[in-house]
Amino acid sequence: IRWWDHVTPAPKDPINSVTEAFLADPCPYKINLGVGAYRDDEGKPIVLQCVREAQAKIESSNFLESNSTAVSSKLVEESAKLVYGEDSDVIKEGRFAGVPALSGTGACHLFAELQRRLYPNSRIYLPDPTWSNHHNIWRDAHVAKKTFRYYHPDSKGLDFMALMDDVKNAPDGSFFLLHPCAHNPTGVDPSYEQWKEISSLFKVKNHFPFFDMAYQGFASGDLERDARAIRIFLEDGHLIGCAQSFAKNMGLYGHRVGCLSVLCDDKTQAVAIKSQLQQIARTMYGSPPIHGILLVSKILSDPDIKATWLKEVKVMATRVQRMRAALRDSLEKLGSSLDWQHITNQVGMFCFSGLTPDEVDRLAKEFHIYMTYDGRISMAGVTTKNVDYLANAIHEVTA
Ligand code: PMP
């Protein structure tokens, strides 16, 4: 019997395909603007100083012997403070269920599984567009999906009216996925006032907001400020869920450290939800790997190391903001007749450039510049050395 004859390869991930094409190109001045990973101004990945310091501290404790339950609790507690605020009642009253997760992806997956378990007939509303893997995650969890309008191609900004309409027209008590800051792929975030209106409408509609926070700190350079959307919902008395990732803001991609938290009405509910989440995790990976959790807990709980981290987040975010300004400036100096304001209006790691698939194709073939076909530019791949070359190429293909 031939067990696997009916199997064809799964479709390639659009972001991984960009990396493959980039790696296969021998050109010495090629540029990878696909993957959303931070690079310094030399185009190199960096290990943050706070991570080096945390590593040195955990080496002196015998971490292989560490009690994983205690270490996980510390991670969850510190992560929750980042999202909900140092003095938040939610934390003081223990009104949340939190578990470590395999980075942001794992946290989303755990939540999708929980949703299916507890609300098998519910669906998830995803922004259009969103990180492509959201679609895969909720599909594989067998939760029905729908999109809500988010981005306006003409303004290259938020389609707020359409968003509010879709929130209003969804059945009461729906689950919505929201990016609290640095929306991927568009770099378009609602303003403070718009978040307030969204939160009020969610209240009227009894919707459940699930926040996927993969880039806390990357929008403004300030972790507190980037949590303000969530704080508005908190203030308005919503129960919410939140997936956190330390891949980007700590540069810990390979360590897969994240956290999922779900707010509850009281402690009893929190105990129940947490045990459900732990049971889901047990069938997938038992317990999470402990090294990254130790690093993140150390960074978040040691005041000196945390201060170093906050500065380093600011440095990364500022570099990306400078590259936005430089790219726009360079395009304007070249005399481009197109409007490039959105490059600096959008925030976070990504610029949703408005480049068409044909233009993206030409950038790869003629200029060795690689990005996804939706025209998303990872600003972290832009440096003072390549920004003029990039602007020139964009100008050539759009002129
Ligand atoms: N959510 C969003 C919106 C993302 O952009 C990403 C990373 N591309 C993730 C979640 C997952 O990131 P990770 O699993 O690497 O933490």
Boltz pocket constraint, residues with backbone or C-beta under 6 A from the ligand:
constraints:
  - pocket:
      binder: B
      contacts: [[A, 36], [A, 102], [A, 103], [A, 104], [A, 105], [A, 106], [A, 131], [A, 179], [A, 184], [A, 212], [A, 213], [A, 214], [A, 244], [A, 245], [A, 246], [A, 247], [A, 248], [A, 253], [A, 257], [A, 258]]
      max_distance: 6.0
